[in-house]
């Protein structure tokens, strides 16, 4: 009896840790652009994003539009700032909304467990 209880406990813990690692591994990838027009890519977890706001400069490719700034928690009590085009900012927000919708769906299902730190 103790062996069966131990086995089922270990099985449940391994399933929970697998679900945690899947949730933690989801990342949003986006293109960055600075005020000089230099581009790059960044990857962040959706739960790390704090907010999106207006940037300090115009898009060098389209001076009529301002760049956006994405503030991301850096894990040390401050933020990392990424600069994006308005179009890329919309894409990031769509990805975040889809992720949150998926998390809500998982919470609505009784058999799902989400553990966050």
C-alpha distances in whole Angstrom, upper triangle without the diagonal:
4,5,5,6,9,10,11,12,14,15,17,18,20,21,23,24,26,27,29,30,32,33,35,36,39,42,46,48,52,55,57,61,63,66,68,66,64,61,57,54,51,47,45,42,43,41,44,47,49,52,55,58,62,63,66,68,69,67,70,69,70,72,72,68,66,63,60,58,54,52,49,47,47,44,46,48,51,51,52,55,55,59,58,61,61,59,57,56,55,53,51,51,50,47,46,46,44,41,41,41,38,36,37,36,33,32,34,31,28,25,27,26,29,29,32,33
4,5,5,6,8,10,10,12,14,15,16,18,20,21,22,24,26,27,29,30,32,33,34,37,40,44,47,50,54,55,59,61,64,66,64,62,59,55,52,49,45,43,40,41,39,42,45,47,50,53,56,60,61,64,66,67,65,68,68,68,70,70,66,64,61,58,56,52,50,47,44,44,41,44,45,48,49,50,53,53,56,57,59,59,58,55,54,54,52,49,49,49,46,44,45,43,40,40,40,37,35,36,36,32,32,33,31,28,25,26,25,28,27,30,31
4,5,5,6,9,10,11,12,14,15,16,18,20,21,22,24,26,27,29,30,31,33,35,39,42,45,49,52,54,57,59,63,64,63,60,57,53,50,47,44,42,39,40,39,41,44,46,49,52,56,59,60,63,65,66,64,66,66,67,69,69,65,63,60,57,55,51,49,46,44,44,41,43,45,48,48,49,52,52,55,55,58,58,57,54,53,53,50,48,48,47,44,43,44,42,39,39,40,36,34,36,35,31,31,33,30,28,25,26,25,27,27,30,31
4,5,5,6,8,10,10,12,14,15,16,18,20,21,23,24,26,27,29,30,32,34,37,41,43,47,51,52,56,58,62,63,62,59,56,52,49,46,42,41,38,39,37,40,43,45,48,50,54,58,59,62,63,64,63,65,65,65,67,67,64,62,59,56,54,50,48,45,43,43,40,43,45,47,47,48,51,51,54,54,56,56,55,52,51,51,48,46,46,45,42,41,42,40,37,37,37,34,32,33,32,29,29,30,27,24,21,23,23,25,25,29,30
4,5,5,6,9,10,11,12,14,15,17,18,20,21,23,24,26,27,28,30,32,36,39,42,46,49,51,55,57,60,62,60,58,55,51,48,45,41,39,36,37,35,37,41,42,46,48,52,55,56,60,61,62,61,63,63,64,66,66,62,60,57,54,52,48,46,43,41,41,38,40,42,44,45,46,49,49,52,52,55,55,53,50,50,49,47,45,45,44,41,40,40,38,35,35,35,32,30,31,31,27,27,28,26,23,20,21,21,23,23,26,27
4,6,5,6,9,10,11,12,14,15,16,18,20,21,23,24,26,27,28,31,34,38,41,44,48,49,53,55,58,60,58,56,53,49,46,43,39,37,34,36,34,36,39,41,44,47,51,54,55,58,60,61,59,62,62,63,64,64,61,59,56,52,50,46,45,41,39,39,36,38,40,43,43,44,47,47,51,51,53,53,52,49,48,48,46,44,44,43,40,39,40,38,35,35,35,32,30,32,31,27,27,29,27,24,21,22,21,23,22,25,26
4,5,5,6,9,10,11,12,14,15,16,18,20,21,23,25,26,27,29,33,36,39,43,46,48,52,54,57,59,57,55,51,48,44,41,38,36,33,34,33,35,39,41,44,46,50,54,54,57,59,60,58,60,60,61,63,63,59,58,54,51,49,45,44,41,39,39,36,39,40,43,43,44,46,46,50,49,52,52,51,48,47,47,44,42,42,42,38,37,38,36,33,34,34,31,29,31,30,26,26,28,25,23,20,21,20,22,22,25,26
4,5,5,6,9,10,11,12,14,15,17,18,20,21,23,24,26,28,31,35,38,41,45,47,50,53,56,58,56,54,50,47,43,40,37,35,32,33,31,34,37,39,42,44,48,52,53,56,57,58,57,59,59,59,61,61,57,56,53,50,48,44,42,39,37,37,35,38,39,42,42,42,45,45,48,48,50,50,49,46,45,45,42,40,40,39,36,35,36,34,31,31,31,28,26,28,26,23,23,25,22,19,16,17,17,19,19,23,24
4,5,5,6,9,10,11,12,14,15,16,18,20,21,22,24,27,30,33,36,40,43,45,49,51,54,56,54,52,49,45,42,39,35,33,30,31,29,31,35,37,40,42,46,50,50,54,55,56,55,57,57,58,60,60,56,54,51,48,45,42,40,37,35,35,32,35,36,39,39,40,43,43,46,46,49,49,48,45,44,44,41,39,39,38,35,34,34,33,30,30,30,27,25,27,26,22,22,24,22,19,16,17,15,18,17,20,21
4,5,5,6,9,10,11,12,14,15,16,18,20,21,22,25,28,32,34,38,42,43,47,49,52,54,52,50,47,43,40,37,33,31,28,30,28,30,34,36,39,42,45,49,49,52,54,55,54,56,56,57,58,59,55,53,50,47,44,41,39,36,34,33,31,33,35,38,38,38,41,42,45,45,47,48,46,43,43,43,40,38,38,38,34,33,34,32,29,29,30,27,25,27,26,23,23,25,23,21,18,18,16,18,17,20,21
4,5,5,6,9,10,11,12,14,15,17,19,20,21,23,27,30,33,37,40,42,46,48,52,53,51,49,46,42,38,36,32,31,28,29,28,30,33,35,38,41,45,48,49,52,53,54,52,55,54,55,57,57,53,52,49,46,44,40,39,35,34,34,31,34,36,38,38,38,41,41,44,44,46,46,45,42,41,41,38,36,36,36,32,31,32,30,27,28,28,25,23,25,24,20,21,23,20,19,15,15,15,17,17,20,21
4,5,5,6,9,10,11,12,14,16,17,18,20,22,26,29,32,35,39,41,44,47,50,52,50,48,45,41,37,35,31,29,26,26,25,28,31,33,36,38,42,45,46,50,51,52,51,53,53,53,55,55,51,50,47,43,41,38,36,33,31,32,29,32,34,36,36,37,39,39,42,42,44,44,43,40,39,39,36,34,34,33,30,29,30,28,25,25,25,22,20,22,21,17,18,20,17,15,12,12,11,14,14,17,19
4,5,5,6,9,10,10,12,14,15,16,18,21,24,27,30,34,37,39,43,44,48,50,48,46,43,39,36,33,29,27,24,25,23,25,29,31,34,37,40,44,44,48,49,50,49,51,51,52,54,54,50,48,45,42,39,36,34,31,29,29,26,29,31,33,33,34,37,37,40,40,43,43,42,39,38,38,36,33,33,33,30,28,29,28,24,25,26,23,20,22,22,18,19,21,19,17,14,14,12,13,12,15,16
4,5,5,6,9,10,11,12,14,15,16,19,22,26,28,32,36,37,41,43,47,48,46,44,41,37,34,31,27,26,23,24,23,25,28,31,34,36,40,43,44,47,48,49,48,50,50,51,52,53,49,47,44,41,39,35,34,30,29,29,26,29,31,33,33,33,36,36,39,39,41,42,40,37,37,37,34,32,32,32,28,28,29,27,24,24,25,22,20,23,22,18,19,22,20,19,15,14,13,14,13,16,17
4,6,5,6,9,10,11,12,14,15,17,21,24,27,31,34,36,40,42,46,47,45,43,40,37,33,30,26,25,22,23,22,24,27,30,33,35,39,42,43,46,47,48,46,49,48,49,51,51,47,46,43,40,38,34,33,30,28,29,27,30,31,33,33,33,35,35,38,38,40,40,38,35,35,35,32,30,30,29,26,25,26,24,21,22,22,19,17,20,19,15,16,19,16,15,12,11,10,12,12,15,17
4,5,5,6,9,10,11,12,14,16,20,23,26,29,33,35,38,41,44,46,44,42,39,35,32,29,25,23,20,20,19,22,25,27,30,32,36,39,40,43,45,46,44,47,47,47,49,49,45,44,41,37,35,31,30,27,25,26,24,27,28,30,30,30,33,33,36,36,38,38,37,34,33,33,31,28,28,28,25,23,24,23,19,20,21,18,15,18,17,14,14,17,15,14,11,9,8,8,8,11,14
4,5,5,6,9,10,10,12,15,18,22,24,28,31,33,37,38,42,44,42,40,36,33,29,26,23,21,18,19,18,20,23,26,29,31,35,38,39,42,44,45,43,45,45,46,48,48,44,43,39,36,34,30,29,25,24,24,22,25,26,28,28,28,31,31,34,34,37,37,36,33,32,32,30,27,28,28,24,23,25,23,20,20,22,19,17,19,19,16,17,20,18,18,15,13,10,10,9,11,13
4,5,5,6,9,10,11,13,16,20,22,26,30,32,35,38,41,43,41,38,35,32,28,25,22,20,17,19,18,20,23,26,29,31,35,38,38,42,43,44,42,44,44,45,47,47,43,42,38,35,33,30,29,25,24,24,23,26,28,29,29,29,31,31,34,33,36,36,34,31,31,31,28,26,27,26,23,22,23,21,18,19,21,17,16,19,18,15,17,19,18,18,15,12,11,11,11,13,15
4,6,5,6,9,10,11,15,18,21,25,28,30,34,36,40,42,40,38,34,31,27,24,21,19,16,16,16,19,21,24,27,29,32,36,36,40,41,42,40,43,42,43,45,45,41,39,36,33,32,28,27,24,23,23,22,26,27,28,27,27,30,29,32,31,34,34,32,29,29,28,26,24,24,23,20,19,20,18,15,16,17,14,12,15,15,11,13,16,14,15,12,9,8,8,9,11,13
4,5,5,6,8,10,14,17,20,24,27,29,32,34,38,40,38,36,33,29,26,23,19,17,13,15,13,16,19,21,24,27,30,34,34,37,39,40,39,41,41,42,43,43,40,38,35,31,29,26,24,21,20,20,18,22,23,25,24,24,27,27,30,30,32,32,31,28,27,28,25,23,23,23,20,18,20,18,15,16,17,15,12,15,16,13,14,17,16,17,14,11,9,7,6,8,10
4,5,5,6,9,12,16,18,22,25,27,31,33,36,38,36,34,30,27,23,20,17,15,12,14,14,16,19,22,25,27,30,33,34,37,38,39,37,39,39,40,42,42,39,37,34,31,29,25,24,20,20,19,18,22,23,25,24,23,26,26,29,28,31,32,30,27,27,27,25,22,23,23,19,18,20,19,15,17,19,16,14,18,18,15,17,20,19,20,17,14,12,11,10,10,12
4,5,5,7,10,14,16,20,24,26,29,32,35,37,35,33,29,26,22,20,16,15,12,13,14,16,18,21,24,25,29,32,33,36,37,38,36,38,37,38,40,41,37,36,32,29,28,24,24,21,20,21,20,23,25,26,24,24,26,25,28,27,29,30,28,25,25,25,22,20,21,20,17,16,18,16,13,15,16,13,12,16,15,13,15,18,17,18,16,13,12,10,11,12,14
4,6,6,9,12,16,19,23,24,28,30,34,36,34,32,28,25,22,19,15,13,10,10,10,13,15,18,21,23,26,29,30,34,35,36,34,36,36,37,39,39,35,33,30,27,25,22,21,18,18,18,18,21,22,23,22,22,24,23,26,25,28,28,26,23,23,23,20,18,18,18,14,13,15,14,10,11,13,11,9,13,13,11,13,16,16,17,15,12,11,8,9,9,11
4,6,8,12,14,18,21,23,26,28,32,34,32,30,27,23,20,17,13,11,8,9,9,11,14,17,19,22,25,28,29,32,33,34,33,35,35,36,38,38,34,32,29,26,24,20,19,16,15,15,14,18,19,20,19,19,21,21,24,24,27,27,26,23,22,23,20,17,18,19,15,14,16,16,12,13,16,14,12,16,17,14,16,19,19,20,19,15,13,10,10,8,10
4,6,10,12,16,19,21,25,27,31,32,30,28,25,21,17,15,11,10,8,10,11,12,15,18,21,22,26,28,29,32,33,33,31,33,33,34,36,37,33,32,28,25,24,20,20,16,16,16,16,20,21,22,20,19,21,20,23,23,25,26,25,21,21,22,19,17,18,18,14,14,17,15,12,14,17,14,14,17,18,16,18,21,21,22,21,17,16,13,13,12,14
4,7,10,13,17,19,23,25,29,30,28,26,23,20,16,14,10,9,6,8,10,11,13,16,18,19,23,26,26,30,31,31,29,31,31,32,34,34,30,29,26,23,21,18,18,15,16,17,17,21,22,22,20,19,20,19,21,20,23,23,22,18,18,19,16,13,15,14,11,11,13,12,9,11,14,11,11,15,16,14,17,19,20,22,20,17,16,13,14,13,15
4,6,10,13,15,19,22,25,27,25,23,19,16,12,10,6,5,5,6,9,10,11,15,16,17,20,23,23,26,27,27,25,28,27,28,30,31,27,26,22,20,18,15,15,13,14,15,16,19,20,20,17,16,17,15,18,17,19,20,19,15,15,16,13,11,13,13,9,10,13,12,10,13,15,14,14,17,18,17,19,22,23,25,24,20,20,17,17,15,16
4,7,10,12,16,19,22,24,22,20,17,14,10,8,6,5,6,6,10,10,10,14,14,14,18,20,20,23,24,24,22,24,24,25,27,27,23,22,19,16,15,12,14,12,14,15,17,20,21,20,17,15,15,13,15,13,16,16,15,11,12,13,10,7,10,10,7,8,11,11,9,12,15,14,15,18,19,19,21,23,24,27,26,23,22,19,20,18,19
4,7,10,13,16,20,21,19,17,13,11,7,6,4,7,9,10,13,13,12,16,16,15,18,20,19,22,22,22,20,22,21,23,25,26,22,21,17,16,15,13,14,13,16,16,19,22,23,21,18,15,15,12,13,12,14,15,14,10,11,13,10,8,12,12,9,11,14,14,13,16,18,18,18,21,22,23,25,27,28,30,30,26,26,23,23,21,22
4,6,10,13,17,18,15,14,10,8,6,6,7,9,11,12,15,14,13,16,15,13,16,17,16,19,19,19,16,18,17,19,21,22,18,17,14,13,12,11,13,13,16,17,20,23,23,21,17,14,13,10,10,8,10,12,11,7,9,11,8,7,11,12,10,12,15,15,15,18,20,20,21,23,25,25,27,29,30,33,33,29,29,25,26,24,25
4,7,10,14,14,12,10,7,6,4,6,9,12,15,15,18,17,15,18,17,15,16,16,15,18,17,16,13,15,14,16,18,20,17,16,12,12,12,12,15,15,18,19,22,24,25,22,18,15,13,9,9,7,8,11,10,7,9,12,10,10,13,14,13,15,18,18,19,21,23,23,24,27,28,29,31,33,34,37,36,33,32,29,30,27,28
4,7,10,12,9,8,5,5,6,7,10,12,16,16,19,17,15,17,16,13,14,14,12,14,14,14,11,13,13,15,16,18,15,13,10,10,10,10,13,13,17,17,21,22,23,20,16,13,10,7,6,5,7,11,11,8,9,13,12,11,14,16,16,17,20,21,21,23,25,26,26,29,30,31,32,35,36,39,38,35,34,31,31,28,28
4,7,8,6,5,4,7,9,10,14,16,19,20,22,20,18,19,17,15,15,13,11,12,11,11,8,9,10,12,13,15,13,11,8,9,10,11,14,16,19,20,23,25,25,21,18,14,12,8,6,5,7,10,11,10,11,14,14,14,17,19,19,20,22,24,24,26,28,29,30,32,34,34,36,38,39,42,42,38,38,34,34,31,31
4,5,5,5,7,9,11,13,16,18,21,22,24,21,19,20,18,15,15,13,10,10,9,9,8,9,11,13,13,16,13,11,8,10,10,12,14,16,20,20,23,24,24,20,17,14,11,8,6,7,9,12,14,13,13,17,17,17,19,22,22,22,25,27,27,28,31,32,32,34,36,37,38,40,42,45,44,41,40,36,36,33,32
4,6,7,10,12,15,16,20,21,24,25,27,24,21,22,20,17,15,13,9,8,6,7,7,7,10,11,10,13,12,10,8,11,11,14,16,19,22,22,26,26,26,22,19,16,13,11,8,10,10,13,15,15,15,18,20,19,21,24,24,25,27,29,29,31,33,34,35,37,39,40,41,43,45,47,47,44,43,39,39,36,35
4,6,9,12,15,17,21,23,26,27,29,26,24,25,23,20,19,16,13,12,9,9,8,7,10,12,12,15,14,13,11,14,15,17,20,22,25,24,28,29,29,25,22,19,16,14,11,12,12,16,17,17,18,21,22,21,24,26,26,27,30,31,32,33,36,37,37,39,41,42,43,45,47,50,50,46,45,42,41,38,38
4,6,10,13,16,19,21,25,25,28,26,23,24,22,19,19,16,13,13,11,10,7,6,7,10,11,14,13,12,10,13,14,17,19,21,25,25,28,29,29,26,22,19,16,13,10,10,10,14,15,14,16,19,19,19,22,24,24,25,28,29,29,31,33,34,35,37,39,40,41,43,45,48,48,44,43,40,40,37,37
4,7,11,13,17,19,23,24,27,24,22,24,22,20,20,18,15,15,13,13,11,9,11,14,15,18,16,15,12,14,15,16,19,20,23,23,26,27,28,24,21,18,15,12,10,11,12,15,16,14,16,19,19,19,22,24,23,25,28,28,29,31,33,33,34,37,38,39,40,43,44,47,46,43,42,38,38,35,35
4,7,10,14,16,20,21,24,22,20,22,21,18,19,18,15,16,15,14,11,11,11,14,16,19,16,15,12,14,14,15,17,18,21,21,25,26,27,24,20,17,14,11,9,9,10,14,14,12,14,17,16,16,19,21,20,22,25,25,25,28,30,30,31,34,35,35,37,39,41,43,43,39,39,35,35,32,33
4,7,11,14,17,19,22,19,18,21,20,18,19,19,17,18,17,17,14,15,15,18,19,22,19,18,14,15,14,14,16,16,19,19,22,24,25,22,19,15,13,10,10,10,12,15,15,12,14,17,16,15,18,20,18,20,23,23,23,26,28,28,29,32,33,33,35,37,38,41,40,36,36,32,32,30,30
4,7,10,14,15,18,17,16,18,18,17,19,19,17,20,19,19,16,17,17,20,21,23,20,19,15,15,14,13,15,14,17,17,20,22,23,21,17,14,13,10,11,10,12,15,14,11,13,16,14,12,16,17,15,17,20,20,20,22,25,24,25,28,29,29,31,34,35,37,36,33,32,29,29,26,26
4,7,10,12,15,13,12,15,16,15,17,18,17,19,20,20,18,19,20,22,23,25,21,20,16,14,13,11,12,11,14,13,16,19,20,18,14,11,11,8,10,10,13,16,15,12,12,15,13,11,15,16,14,15,18,19,17,20,23,22,23,26,27,27,29,31,32,35,34,30,29,26,25,23,23
4,7,9,12,11,11,14,15,15,18,20,19,22,22,23,21,23,23,25,26,27,24,22,18,16,15,12,13,11,13,12,15,18,19,17,14,12,12,10,13,13,16,17,17,13,13,16,13,11,14,15,12,13,16,16,15,17,20,19,19,23,24,23,25,28,29,31,30,26,25,22,22,19,20
4,6,8,7,8,11,13,14,17,19,19,22,23,24,22,25,25,26,27,28,24,22,19,16,14,11,11,8,10,10,12,15,16,15,12,10,11,10,13,14,17,18,18,14,13,15,14,10,12,14,11,11,14,15,13,15,18,17,17,20,22,21,22,25,26,29,28,24,23,19,19,16,16
4,5,5,7,11,13,14,18,21,21,24,26,27,25,28,28,29,30,30,27,25,21,18,16,12,12,9,10,11,12,15,16,16,13,13,14,13,16,16,19,20,19,16,15,16,14,11,12,14,11,9,13,13,10,12,15,14,13,17,19,18,19,22,23,25,24,20,19,15,15,13,13
4,5,6,9,11,12,16,19,20,24,25,26,25,27,27,28,29,29,25,23,20,17,15,12,11,9,10,12,14,17,17,16,14,14,14,14,16,16,18,18,18,15,13,14,13,9,9,11,8,6,9,10,7,9,12,12,11,14,16,16,17,20,21,23,23,19,18,15,15,13,14
4,6,8,11,13,17,20,21,25,27,28,27,30,30,31,32,31,28,25,22,19,17,13,12,9,9,11,11,15,15,15,13,14,15,16,18,18,21,21,21,18,16,17,16,12,12,14,12,9,11,12,9,9,13,13,11,14,16,16,16,19,21,22,22,19,17,13,13,10,11
4,6,10,12,15,19,19,22,24,26,25,28,29,29,30,30,26,24,21,17,14,11,9,6,5,8,8,12,12,11,9,10,12,13,16,17,20,20,21,17,15,17,16,13,13,15,13,11,14,15,13,13,16,17,15,17,20,19,20,23,24,26,26,22,20,16,15,12,12
4,6,8,12,15,16,19,21,23,22,25,26,26,27,27,23,20,17,14,11,7,6,4,6,9,11,14,13,12,9,10,10,11,13,14,17,17,17,15,12,14,14,10,10,13,12,9,12,14,12,12,16,17,16,18,20,20,21,23,25,27,28,24,22,19,18,15,15
4,7,10,14,15,18,21,22,22,26,27,26,27,26,23,20,17,14,11,8,5,5,6,10,12,14,12,10,8,10,10,12,14,15,18,17,19,16,13,15,16,12,12,15,14,11,14,16,15,14,18,19,18,19,22,22,22,25,27,29,29,26,24,20,20,16,16
4,7,10,12,15,18,19,20,23,24,23,23,23,19,16,14,10,8,6,5,7,10,13,15,17,15,13,10,11,10,11,12,13,15,14,16,14,11,13,14,11,10,13,14,11,13,16,16,15,18,20,19,20,23,24,24,26,29,31,31,28,26,23,23,20,20
4,7,9,13,15,16,16,20,20,20,20,19,15,13,11,7,6,5,6,9,12,15,18,19,18,15,12,12,10,9,10,10,12,10,13,11,8,10,12,10,9,12,13,12,13,17,17,16,19,21,21,22,25,26,26,28,30,33,34,30,29,26,26,23,23
4,6,10,12,13,14,18,19,18,18,17,13,10,9,6,5,7,8,12,15,17,20,21,19,16,13,13,10,10,10,10,11,10,13,13,9,12,14,13,12,15,17,15,17,20,20,20,22,25,24,25,28,29,29,31,34,36,37,34,33,29,29,26,26
4,7,9,10,11,15,17,15,14,13,10,7,7,5,6,9,11,14,18,20,23,24,22,19,16,15,12,11,9,10,10,9,13,13,10,13,15,14,14,17,19,18,20,23,23,23,25,28,28,29,31,33,33,35,37,40,41,37,36,33,33,30,30
4,6,8,9,13,15,14,13,13,10,6,5,4,5,9,11,14,17,19,23,23,22,18,15,14,10,9,7,8,9,10,13,13,11,14,17,15,16,19,20,20,22,24,25,25,28,30,30,31,34,35,35,37,39,42,43,39,38,34,34,31,31
4,7,10,12,15,14,12,13,11,7,7,8,8,12,14,17,20,21,25,24,23,19,17,15,12,12,9,11,12,13,16,16,15,18,20,19,20,23,24,24,25,28,28,29,31,33,33,35,37,38,39,41,43,46,46,43,41,38,37,34,33
4,7,9,12,11,9,10,9,6,6,9,10,14,16,19,22,23,27,27,26,22,19,18,14,13,10,11,11,12,15,16,15,18,20,19,20,23,25,25,27,29,30,30,33,34,35,36,39,40,40,42,45,47,48,44,43,40,39,36,36
4,6,9,7,5,7,6,4,6,9,12,15,18,21,25,26,29,30,29,25,22,20,16,14,11,11,9,10,13,14,14,17,19,19,20,23,24,25,26,28,29,30,32,34,35,36,38,40,41,42,45,47,48,44,44,40,40,37,37
4,5,5,5,7,6,5,5,9,12,15,18,21,24,25,29,30,29,26,22,20,16,14,10,9,7,9,11,12,13,15,17,17,19,21,22,23,25,27,28,29,31,33,34,35,37,38,40,41,43,46,47,43,43,39,40,37,37
4,6,6,9,9,9,9,13,15,18,21,24,27,28,31,32,32,28,25,22,18,16,12,12,10,12,14,15,16,18,19,20,22,24,25,26,28,30,31,32,34,36,37,38,40,41,43,44,46,49,49,46,45,42,42,39,40
4,6,9,9,10,10,14,17,19,23,25,29,29,33,34,34,30,27,24,20,17,14,12,9,12,12,13,15,17,18,20,22,23,24,26,27,29,30,32,33,35,36,38,39,41,42,44,45,49,49,45,45,42,42,40,40
4,5,6,8,10,13,16,19,23,25,29,30,34,35,34,31,27,25,21,18,15,13,10,10,12,14,15,16,18,20,21,22,24,26,27,28,30,31,33,34,36,37,39,40,42,43,45,48,49,45,45,42,43,40,41
4,5,7,9,13,16,19,23,26,29,30,34,35,34,30,27,25,21,19,15,14,11,12,14,16,17,18,20,21,23,24,26,27,28,30,32,33,34,36,38,39,41,42,43,45,47,50,51,47,47,44,44,41,42
4,7,10,13,17,20,23,26,30,31,35,36,34,31,28,26,22,20,16,15,12,11,13,16,16,17,20,21,22,23,26,26,27,29,31,32,33,35,37,38,39,41,42,43,46,49,50,47,46,43,44,41,42
4,7,9,13,16,19,22,26,28,31,32,31,28,24,22,19,17,13,11,8,8,10,13,12,14,16,17,18,20,22,23,24,26,28,28,30,32,33,34,36,38,39,40,42,45,46,43,43,39,40,37,38
4,7,10,13,16,19,23,25,28,29,28,24,21,19,15,14,10,9,8,7,11,12,11,13,16,16,17,19,21,22,23,25,26,27,29,31,32,33,35,37,37,39,41,44,45,42,41,38,38,35,35
4,7,10,13,16,20,21,25,26,25,21,18,16,12,10,6,6,5,6,9,10,9,12,14,14,15,17,19,19,21,23,24,25,27,29,29,31,33,34,35,37,39,42,42,39,38,35,35,32,32
4,7,10,13,17,18,22,23,22,19,15,14,10,8,6,5,6,6,9,9,7,10,12,11,12,15,16,16,18,20,21,22,24,26,26,27,30,31,32,34,36,39,39,36,35,31,32,29,29
4,6,10,13,15,18,19,18,15,11,10,6,6,5,6,9,9,12,11,8,12,13,11,12,16,16,15,18,20,20,21,24,25,25,27,29,30,31,33,35,38,38,34,33,29,29,26,26
4,6,10,12,15,17,16,13,9,8,6,5,6,7,10,11,13,11,8,11,12,9,10,14,14,12,15,18,17,18,21,22,22,23,26,27,27,30,32,34,34,31,29,26,25,22,22
4,7,9,12,14,12,9,6,6,5,7,9,11,14,15,17,14,12,14,15,12,12,16,16,14,16,19,18,18,21,23,22,23,26,27,27,29,31,34,34,30,28,25,24,20,20
4,6,9,11,11,8,5,5,6,8,11,13,16,17,18,15,13,16,16,12,13,16,15,13,16,18,16,17,20,21,20,22,25,24,25,28,29,31,31,27,26,22,21,17,17
4,6,8,7,6,5,6,9,11,15,17,20,21,22,19,17,19,19,16,16,19,17,15,18,20,18,17,21,22,20,22,25,24,24,27,29,31,31,27,24,21,19,15,14
4,6,7,6,5,6,10,12,16,18,22,23,24,21,19,22,21,18,19,22,20,18,21,23,20,20,24,24,22,25,28,26,27,30,31,33,32,28,26,22,20,17,15
4,6,7,8,10,13,16,19,21,25,26,27,24,22,25,24,20,21,24,21,19,22,24,21,21,24,24,22,24,27,26,25,29,30,31,31,27,24,20,18,14,12
4,6,8,10,14,17,20,23,27,28,29,26,24,27,27,23,24,27,25,22,25,27,24,24,28,28,25,28,31,29,29,32,34,34,34,30,27,24,21,17,15
4,7,10,13,17,20,23,26,27,29,26,23,26,26,23,23,26,24,22,24,27,24,23,27,28,25,27,30,29,28,32,34,34,34,31,28,24,22,18,15
4,7,10,13,17,19,23,24,26,23,21,24,24,21,21,24,23,21,24,26,24,23,27,28,26,28,31,30,29,33,35,36,36,32,29,26,24,20,18
4,6,10,13,16,19,20,22,19,17,20,21,17,18,21,20,18,21,23,21,21,25,26,24,26,29,29,29,32,34,35,35,31,29,25,24,20,18
4,7,10,13,17,18,20,17,15,19,19,16,17,20,19,17,21,23,21,22,25,26,25,27,30,29,30,33,34,36,36,32,30,26,25,21,20
4,7,10,13,15,17,15,13,16,17,14,15,19,18,17,20,22,21,22,25,26,25,27,30,30,31,33,35,37,37,34,32,28,27,24,23
4,6,10,12,14,11,10,14,14,12,14,17,16,16,19,21,20,21,24,25,25,27,29,30,31,33,35,37,37,33,32,28,28,24,24
4,7,10,12,10,9,13,13,12,14,17,17,17,20,22,21,23,25,27,27,29,31,32,33,35,37,39,39,36,35,31,31,28,27
4,6,8,6,6,10,10,10,12,14,15,15,18,19,20,21,24,25,26,27,29,30,32,34,35,38,38,35,34,31,31,28,28
4,5,5,6,9,10,11,12,14,15,17,18,20,21,23,24,26,27,29,30,32,33,35,37,40,40,36,36,33,33,31,31
4,6,5,6,9,10,11,12,14,15,17,19,20,21,23,25,26,27,29,30,32,33,35,38,39,35,35,32,33,30,31
4,5,5,6,9,10,11,13,15,16,17,19,20,21,23,25,26,27,29,31,32,34,37,37,34,34,31,32,30,32
4,5,5,6,9,10,11,12,14,15,17,18,20,21,23,24,26,27,29,30,32,35,35,32,32,29,30,27,29
4,5,5,6,9,10,11,12,14,15,17,18,20,21,23,24,26,27,29,31,34,34,31,30,27,28,26,27
4,5,5,6,9,10,11,12,14,15,16,18,20,21,23,24,26,27,29,32,33,30,30,27,28,26,28
4,5,5,6,9,10,11,12,14,15,17,18,20,21,23,24,26,27,31,31,28,28,25,27,25,26
4,5,5,6,9,10,11,12,14,15,17,18,20,21,23,24,26,29,29,26,26,23,24,21,23
4,5,5,6,9,10,10,12,14,15,16,18,20,21,22,25,28,28,25,25,22,23,21,23
4,5,5,6,9,10,10,12,14,15,16,18,20,21,23,26,27,24,24,22,23,22,24
4,5,5,6,9,10,11,12,14,15,17,18,20,21,25,25,22,22,19,21,19,21
4,5,5,6,9,10,11,12,14,15,16,18,20,23,23,20,20,17,18,17,19
4,5,5,6,9,10,10,12,14,15,16,19,22,23,20,20,17,19,18,21
4,5,5,6,9,10,11,12,14,15,17,20,21,18,19,17,19,18,21
4,5,5,6,9,10,11,12,14,16,19,19,15,16,13,15,15,17
4,5,5,6,9,10,10,12,14,17,18,15,15,12,14,14,17
4,5,5,6,9,10,10,13,16,17,14,15,14,16,16,20
4,5,5,6,9,10,11,14,14,12,13,12,15,15,18
4,5,5,6,9,10,13,13,10,10,8,11,12,15
4,5,5,6,9,12,13,10,11,10,13,14,17
4,5,5,6,10,11,9,11,11,15,16,20
4,5,5,8,8,6,8,8,12,13,17
4,5,7,9,6,7,7,11,13,16
4,6,9,8,10,11,14,16,20
4,6,6,9,11,15,17,21
4,6,8,11,14,17,21
4,7,10,13,17,20
4,7,10,13,17
4,7,10,13
4,7,10
4,7
4
